[in-house]
Amino acid sequence: MKIVFLDAASIGEDVSLEPIASLGELVTYPFTSAEQVEERVGDCDVLIINKVHIGRQQIDWGKKLKLICIAATGTNNVDLEYAASKGIPVKNVAGYSTESVAQVTMAMLLGLSCHTAYYDNKVKTGNYTKGNLVSDVTRKWSELHGKRLGIIGLGTIGSRVAALAEAFGMEVCYYATSGKPHSDKYQCLSLEELLKTSDFISVHAPLNEKTKNLITYNKLALCKKTAKVINIGRGGIINEEDLVKALNDNLIEGIGIDVFSKEPIPADSPYFKIEDKTKAILLPHIGWTSKEARTLLVAKIAENIKNSYSI
């Protein structure tokens, strides 16, 4: 059995692929461009991808293809319907990054509430040294305790974030992107009510027809001027141009972003137009990448292959 991993660099060099390699002949490529896919999938039995696009043409190129494994939870980069019509199962991995993403979310909540970037810059630039006060009180920061966190998408990750937020004494509410309330523990609000009343808004939803461009400038205008908005779900759920404009117009106080509509972030991204960069935490899609999460991801990919081939 030949197993081809088209973008193995996404896993990182510190995590072993041995659980997968032990199942057959494993061929790995750090990266694969659209032009290189045809040559590399032609004789593989199992194809592993992270973000490489696999549509009809790419599936047809895989003459021996019997299984597609996605090294991620999202499946929007594969033509699932066409793969099914060809009798090729597509296996993703769910649940491997819950703790990782939840931890990064809390890091952004804390960073934004404490204005970490602002104060860090204060010390590193020498401005703190030049002052007379032991403690810098030039920018107001506030505790998470007693604040409302509005979660958009209360799935597995959103629920874990909710539990961690409660440990800080936060009040949690949520918006069900499916349109159907599904939690007895937390209050389900309309999107408009959540935006109006939340001190922090955290997005943990998938990108689909219901969530694409869900939050625009007009929606952000409903928020408290002290609100902080975090997106660790998918780029495209919040309109990026509108989000930056809302931040620059002081409609909201801060943003924490780990996902972008185009990745890596392009040089002409609206995020480079942020006027006060201490109001923003911008991360290069690292929410899912703790070593523990990536190790579990590899193990679950191997499990998916085993189950498909009854190894």
C-alpha positions as CSV (number, residue, x, y, z in Angstrom):
1,M,0.0,0.0,0.0
2,K,1.4,3.3,-1.0
3,I,0.6,6.3,1.2
4,V,1.3,9.8,-0.1
5,F,1.3,12.9,2.2
6,L,1.2,16.0,0.0
7,D,1.9,18.6,2.7
8,A,3.6,16.8,5.5
9,A,5.5,20.0,6.7
10,S,2.1,21.0,8.2
11,I,2.7,18.4,10.9
12,G,6.1,19.7,11.9
13,E,9.4,18.0,12.3
14,D,9.0,17.4,16.0
15,V,6.2,14.9,15.5
16,S,6.9,11.4,14.1
17,L,5.0,10.0,11.2
18,E,6.0,6.4,12.2
19,P,2.4,5.4,13.1
20,I,1.5,6.0,9.5
21,A,4.8,4.8,8.0
22,S,4.3,1.4,9.7
23,L,1.2,0.7,7.6
24,G,2.8,0.8,4.2
25,E,5.2,2.7,1.9
26,L,4.9,6.3,3.0
27,V,6.1,9.0,0.6
28,T,6.0,12.6,2.0
29,Y,6.3,16.0,0.4
30,P,6.8,19.1,2.6
31,F,4.5,21.1,0.2
32,T,2.7,20.5,-3.0
33,S,1.6,23.1,-5.5
34,A,-1.5,22.7,-7.6
35,E,0.7,22.0,-10.6
36,Q,2.5,19.1,-8.7
37,V,-0.6,17.2,-7.6
38,E,-1.1,15.2,-10.7
39,E,2.4,13.7,-10.7
40,R,2.3,12.9,-7.0
41,V,-1.2,11.2,-6.7
42,G,-1.0,9.0,-9.8
43,D,0.0,5.7,-8.1
44,C,-1.0,6.2,-4.5
45,D,-3.6,4.0,-2.7
46,V,-4.0,6.4,0.3
47,L,-3.7,10.2,0.0
48,I,-3.1,12.4,3.0
49,I,-3.6,16.2,2.8
50,N,-3.9,19.1,5.2
51,K,-4.8,22.1,3.1
52,V,-4.1,21.0,-0.5
53,H,-7.3,21.3,-2.7
54,I,-8.6,17.9,-4.0
55,G,-11.4,18.4,-6.5
56,R,-12.8,16.3,-9.3
57,Q,-9.7,16.6,-11.5
58,Q,-7.4,15.7,-8.7
59,I,-9.5,12.7,-7.7
60,D,-9.5,11.5,-11.3
61,W,-5.7,11.7,-11.4
62,G,-5.5,9.2,-8.6
63,K,-6.0,6.1,-10.7
64,K,-5.4,3.7,-7.7
65,L,-6.9,6.0,-5.1
66,K,-8.9,4.2,-2.4
67,L,-8.9,6.5,0.5
68,I,-8.4,10.3,1.2
69,C,-7.3,11.2,4.7
70,I,-7.5,14.9,5.8
71,A,-5.0,15.9,8.5
72,A,-7.5,18.3,9.9
73,T,-11.2,18.6,11.0
74,G,-12.5,20.7,8.2
75,T,-13.3,19.0,4.9
76,N,-14.1,22.0,2.7
77,N,-10.9,21.5,0.6
78,V,-12.2,18.1,-0.8
79,D,-15.0,17.5,-3.2
80,L,-16.8,15.1,-0.9
81,E,-19.7,14.4,-3.3
82,Y,-17.5,13.5,-6.2
83,A,-15.2,11.3,-4.0
84,A,-18.3,9.4,-2.8
85,S,-19.5,8.9,-6.4
86,K,-16.2,7.3,-7.1
87,G,-16.4,5.0,-4.0
88,I,-13.5,6.8,-2.3
89,P,-14.0,7.4,1.4
90,V,-12.8,10.7,2.9
91,K,-11.8,10.6,6.5
92,N,-11.1,13.7,8.6
93,V,-10.0,13.8,12.2
94,A,-12.3,15.4,14.8
95,G,-11.6,16.2,18.4
96,Y,-7.8,16.0,18.3
97,S,-7.2,19.8,18.9
98,T,-9.9,20.7,21.4
99,E,-7.6,21.4,24.3
100,S,-5.1,23.2,22.0
101,V,-7.6,25.5,20.4
102,A,-9.3,26.2,23.7
103,Q,-6.0,27.1,25.3
104,V,-5.1,29.5,22.5
105,T,-8.5,31.1,22.8
106,M,-8.0,31.7,26.5
107,A,-4.6,33.1,25.8
108,M,-6.2,35.7,23.5
109,L,-8.9,36.4,26.0
110,L,-6.3,37.1,28.6
111,G,-4.0,39.0,26.3
112,L,-6.7,41.3,25.1
113,S,-8.2,41.9,28.5
114,C,-4.8,42.6,30.1
115,H,-3.5,44.6,27.1
116,T,-0.4,42.4,27.1
117,A,0.9,43.7,23.8
118,Y,0.7,47.3,24.9
119,Y,2.5,46.8,28.2
120,D,5.0,44.4,26.7
121,N,5.9,47.1,24.2
122,K,6.1,49.7,27.0
123,V,8.9,47.8,28.7
124,K,10.8,46.7,25.6
125,T,10.9,50.2,24.1
126,G,12.4,51.6,27.4
127,N,9.4,53.9,28.1
128,Y,8.8,52.1,31.4
129,T,12.4,52.8,32.4
130,K,12.0,56.5,31.7
131,G,8.9,56.8,34.0
132,N,8.7,57.6,37.7
133,L,6.0,55.1,38.7
134,V,6.5,51.5,39.7
135,S,3.3,50.4,38.0
136,D,2.1,51.7,34.7
137,V,-1.6,52.7,34.8
138,T,-1.8,54.6,31.6
139,R,-4.1,52.1,29.9
140,K,-7.1,50.6,31.7
141,W,-7.4,46.8,31.8
142,S,-10.2,44.7,33.3
143,E,-10.7,41.3,34.8
144,L,-12.5,38.5,33.1
145,H,-14.5,37.8,36.2
146,G,-18.1,39.0,35.8
147,K,-17.8,39.6,32.1
148,R,-20.0,38.0,29.5
149,L,-18.5,35.7,26.8
150,G,-20.6,35.2,23.8
151,I,-19.6,32.1,21.9
152,I,-20.6,31.7,18.2
153,G,-20.7,27.9,17.6
154,L,-21.0,25.9,20.8
155,G,-19.6,22.7,19.5
156,T,-16.9,20.6,21.2
157,I,-14.3,23.3,21.2
158,G,-16.8,26.1,22.0
159,S,-18.1,24.1,25.0
160,R,-14.5,23.6,26.3
161,V,-13.9,27.3,26.0
162,A,-17.1,27.9,27.9
163,A,-16.0,25.7,30.8
164,L,-12.6,27.4,31.0
165,A,-14.3,30.8,30.9
166,E,-16.5,29.8,33.7
167,A,-13.4,28.9,35.8
168,F,-12.5,32.6,35.5
169,G,-16.0,33.6,36.7
170,M,-17.3,34.6,33.3
171,E,-20.9,34.4,32.2
172,V,-21.4,32.4,29.0
173,C,-24.0,32.6,26.3
174,Y,-24.0,31.4,22.8
175,Y,-25.4,31.7,19.3
176,A,-26.4,28.5,17.5
177,T,-25.2,28.8,13.9
178,S,-27.4,25.8,13.0
179,G,-30.5,27.8,14.1
180,K,-31.3,25.2,16.8
181,P,-30.5,25.6,20.5
182,H,-28.7,22.6,21.8
183,S,-27.5,23.4,25.3
184,D,-29.3,23.3,28.6
185,K,-26.4,24.8,30.4
186,Y,-25.9,28.1,28.6
187,Q,-28.4,30.7,27.3
188,C,-28.9,30.7,23.6
189,L,-29.3,34.2,22.1
190,S,-29.9,35.6,18.7
191,L,-26.8,36.8,17.0
192,E,-27.8,40.5,17.4
193,E,-28.5,40.1,21.2
194,L,-25.2,38.2,21.7
195,L,-23.3,41.0,20.0
196,K,-25.1,43.7,21.9
197,T,-24.6,42.3,25.3
198,S,-21.2,40.4,25.3
199,D,-17.9,41.8,26.5
200,F,-16.0,39.2,24.6
201,I,-17.2,37.4,21.4
202,S,-15.4,34.2,20.4
203,V,-16.1,32.4,17.1
204,H,-15.8,28.6,17.0
205,A,-18.0,27.7,14.0
206,P,-17.2,26.0,10.7
207,L,-17.3,28.0,7.5
208,N,-20.4,27.1,5.5
209,E,-23.3,28.8,3.8
210,K,-24.8,29.8,7.1
211,T,-21.7,31.3,8.6
212,K,-19.9,32.9,5.6
213,N,-19.7,36.6,6.1
214,L,-21.9,36.2,9.2
215,I,-20.4,39.2,10.9
216,T,-20.2,42.5,9.0
217,Y,-19.6,46.1,9.9
218,N,-23.3,46.7,10.6
219,K,-23.3,43.7,13.0
220,L,-20.1,44.9,14.7
221,A,-21.7,48.3,15.2
222,L,-24.1,46.6,17.6
223,C,-21.2,45.6,19.9
224,K,-20.2,47.4,23.1
225,K,-17.3,49.8,22.4
226,T,-15.3,47.9,24.9
227,A,-16.0,44.5,23.3
228,K,-13.2,42.2,22.1
229,V,-13.7,39.9,19.1
230,I,-11.9,36.6,18.7
231,N,-12.0,34.4,15.6
232,I,-10.4,31.0,15.9
233,G,-13.0,29.2,13.9
234,R,-12.5,29.9,10.2
235,G,-11.5,33.0,8.2
236,G,-14.4,34.3,6.2
237,I,-17.0,34.1,9.0
238,I,-16.1,37.7,9.9
239,N,-15.7,40.1,7.0
240,E,-12.0,41.1,7.4
241,E,-12.3,44.5,5.8
242,D,-15.3,45.3,8.0
243,L,-13.6,44.0,11.2
244,V,-10.5,46.2,10.7
245,K,-12.7,49.2,9.9
246,A,-14.7,48.6,13.0
247,L,-11.5,48.4,15.1
248,N,-10.1,51.6,13.6
249,D,-13.4,53.4,14.0
250,N,-13.4,52.4,17.7
251,L,-16.6,50.4,17.4
252,I,-14.8,47.6,19.3
253,E,-11.8,47.7,21.6
254,G,-9.7,44.7,20.4
255,I,-9.4,41.6,18.2
256,G,-7.7,38.3,18.4
257,I,-7.4,36.4,15.1
258,D,-5.9,33.0,14.3
259,V,-7.6,32.2,11.0
260,F,-7.7,34.2,7.8
261,S,-9.8,34.0,4.5
262,K,-6.5,33.4,2.7
263,E,-3.6,31.6,4.4
264,P,-0.8,32.5,4.7
265,I,-2.0,36.0,5.1
266,P,-1.4,38.0,1.9
267,A,0.6,41.2,1.8
268,D,-2.5,43.2,0.9
269,S,-4.6,41.9,3.8
270,P,-6.8,44.4,5.6
271,Y,-5.1,43.4,8.9
272,F,-2.0,45.3,7.9
273,K,-4.2,48.4,7.9
274,I,-4.8,48.3,11.7
275,E,-3.9,51.7,13.1
276,D,-3.1,50.7,16.7
277,K,-1.5,47.3,16.5
278,T,-1.6,46.9,20.3
279,K,-5.3,46.4,20.0
280,A,-4.8,43.2,17.9
281,I,-3.4,39.8,18.5
282,L,-2.7,38.1,15.1
283,L,-1.5,34.5,15.1
284,P,-0.5,32.4,12.1
285,H,-3.2,29.7,12.4
286,I,-1.5,28.0,15.4
287,G,-4.6,27.2,17.5
288,W,-4.6,23.5,16.6
289,T,-0.8,23.0,16.6
290,S,0.2,22.1,20.2
291,K,2.7,19.1,20.0
292,E,0.1,17.0,21.9
293,A,-2.6,17.8,19.3
294,R,-0.3,17.1,16.3
295,T,0.8,13.8,17.9
296,L,-2.8,12.8,18.4
297,L,-3.6,13.9,14.8
298,V,-1.0,11.5,13.4
299,A,-2.3,8.6,15.6
300,K,-5.9,9.2,14.4
301,I,-4.9,9.4,10.7
302,A,-3.2,6.0,11.2
303,E,-6.3,4.7,12.9
304,N,-8.4,5.9,10.0
305,I,-6.2,4.0,7.5
306,K,-6.2,0.9,9.7
307,N,-10.0,0.9,10.0
308,S,-10.4,1.4,6.2
309,Y,-8.1,-1.4,5.3
310,S,-9.0,-3.6,8.3
311,I,-5.3,-3.8,9.4
